[in-house]
Amino acid sequence: MKITVVGTGYVGLVSGTCLAEVGNDVLCLDVDPEKIRILEEGGIPIFEPGLQEMVRRNVAAGRLHFTTDVDKAVDFGTIQFIAVGTPPDEDGSADLQYVLAAARNIGKRMTDYKVIVDKSTVPVGTADKVNAAVADELKKRGVEIPYAVVSNPEFLKEGAAVEDFMRPDRIVVGAEDDRAIHLMRALYAPFQRNHERLIVMDVKSAELTKYAANAMLATRISFMNELANLAEKLGADIEAVRQGIGSDPRIGYHFLYPGCGYGGSCFPKDVKALIQTAKDDAGMTLQVLTAVEAANDHQKHVLTTKIKARFGGDLKGRRFAVWGLAFKPNTDDMREAPSRELIADLFAAGASVRAYDPVAMHETQRIFGDEPRLAYAENPMDALQDVDALVIVTEWKEFRSPDFEAIKARLKTPVIFDGRNLYDPKLVRDSGLEYNPIGRP
Ligand SMILES: NC(=O)c1ccc[n+]([C@@H]2O[C@H](COP(=O)([O-])OP(=O)(O)OC[C@H]3O[C@@H](n4cnc5c(N)ncnc54)[C@H](O)[C@@H]3O)[C@@H](O)[C@H]2O)c1
């Protein structure tokens, strides 16, 4: 099949590449010429495990192409995926300007049947708006060309995106047009040979499904974080509690890890957008999600609170090692990362930071610029040079089993603040280190 992917970011590049991997002809469009230049020169603009080799393989096979040329992109695919960003507007609602610009671009140029697929995370009712934008452009041209608008939200996880796309748990397709449903079934057949995972539903339900999924996951995290803070005050151990409740199959072990808050490009923005949709379109206050968001805002400062409790409110002249900058392991994505709030808090209290992350340091540098209070280390142990204490923010595998004796020898004060509960407290404390995890006595 000939497929155009509009927007070559995390979702667009992974989707386009995986669709090429199973034999489709794919053209990825982006308005950012720098991204397209990097891709055309054989690089990739993001870090995502396994993606670079897959891009190279499919480019070499002649199935995957990149362009900034909108005419070419609209002409190319019968299926036009829209995978552009939907960042939060000032009031928290999803900003649809990029989605609607992409839709208008298609309407302005299409000459034959197109299936226009919303893959971006978009509020309920967006497919109607995309439909109206395309219809409006066709009307201006005085032409009638058949097309269908489909909602096909993406559930991939950054850090495991290729695997998630190639072996999806489910594929949600919101559509009413039989021809479009047939094409979507054919398109996704290679990804579900073992058993059918495609769920067809009405468009609005598909749009809401994506928000419901992210809102549920964010809720589990905020719930555990709040209980962790309570456990700490009561002298209970949240890790024991986690195992105790996770063993109930109605609850399950997944996504029950307490920590220093959720971040990333999806949960914070999608929770906000759903709250706003409820307010604007249904006159409803989503009380649970409002609390989820407030709990998360609080949790992003929990490490700072612990640091100040240990070293005092004035951190002038102090320096802290930070292990992990990306919002989660296996990605260089820094959007809404808890590390950003922590670093800002430390700066505000007068401290400086020596940071290490396996892949997100260049992205951090782009965000913080030439910030003199922020230095970058070459490896985890190098980050401990001349610092007062160690703060762990992202649970990269390489942080899981460090040499505690060596850490103790390097730190000015032998203290670890662990925002991800990576270690056995007894083991750390037996090495002569003070250990401050989340929600543990
Ligand atoms: N990142 C994730 O893990 C993830 C997972 C599921 C769903 N989503 C959703 O998918 C969408 C895209 O997310 P992302 O993380 O890939 O964003 P991104 O910012 O990485 O990529 C979006 C790309 O779209 C390009 N773009 C903007 N307007 C364009 C236009 N008119 N024509 C062509 N290109 C255009 C931008 O230059 C950018 O490269 C969002 O709605 C997001 O919520 C993201």
The ligand as a Gaussian input file, in Angstrom:
#p B3LYP/6-31G(d) Opt

LIG

0 1
 N        5.319000      10.409000      21.779000
 C        4.543000       9.438000      22.183000
 O        4.956000       8.563000      22.945000
 C        3.123000       9.359000      21.717000
 C        2.415000       8.153000      21.869000
 C        1.112000       8.088000      21.412000
 C        0.508000       9.202000      20.844000
 N        1.216000      10.361000      20.726000
 C        0.569000      11.506000      20.079000
 O        1.021000      11.565000      18.735000
 C        1.125000      12.935000      18.305000
 C        2.536000      13.230000      17.853000
 O        3.408000      13.084000      18.957000
 P        4.986000      13.041000      18.787000
 O        5.539000      12.743000      20.128000
 O        5.330000      12.180000      17.634000
 O        5.258000      14.575000      18.407000
 P        6.594000      15.226000      17.794000
 O        6.599000      16.618000      18.252000
 O        7.762000      14.336000      18.097000
 O        6.365000      15.171000      16.221000
 C        5.420000      15.941000      15.519000
 C        6.022000      16.335000      14.178000
 O        5.025000      16.932000      13.352000
 C        5.652000      17.921000      12.543000
 N        4.604000      18.796000      11.965000
 C        3.864000      19.747000      12.562000
 N        2.984000      20.287000      11.692000
 C        3.157000      19.639000      10.516000
 C        2.531000      19.734000       9.235000
 N        1.512000      20.568000       8.997000
 N        2.991000      18.932000       8.234000
 C        3.997000      18.064000       8.478000
 N        4.607000      17.928000       9.662000
 C        4.199000      18.707000      10.678000
 C        6.608000      18.577000      13.506000
 O        7.632000      19.293000      12.843000
 C        7.153000      17.360000      14.281000
 O        8.310000      16.838000      13.678000
 C        0.659000      13.759000      19.496000
 O       -0.704000      14.027000      19.375000
 C        0.902000      12.836000      20.670000
 O        0.063000      13.118000      21.752000
 C        2.511000      10.446000      21.130000

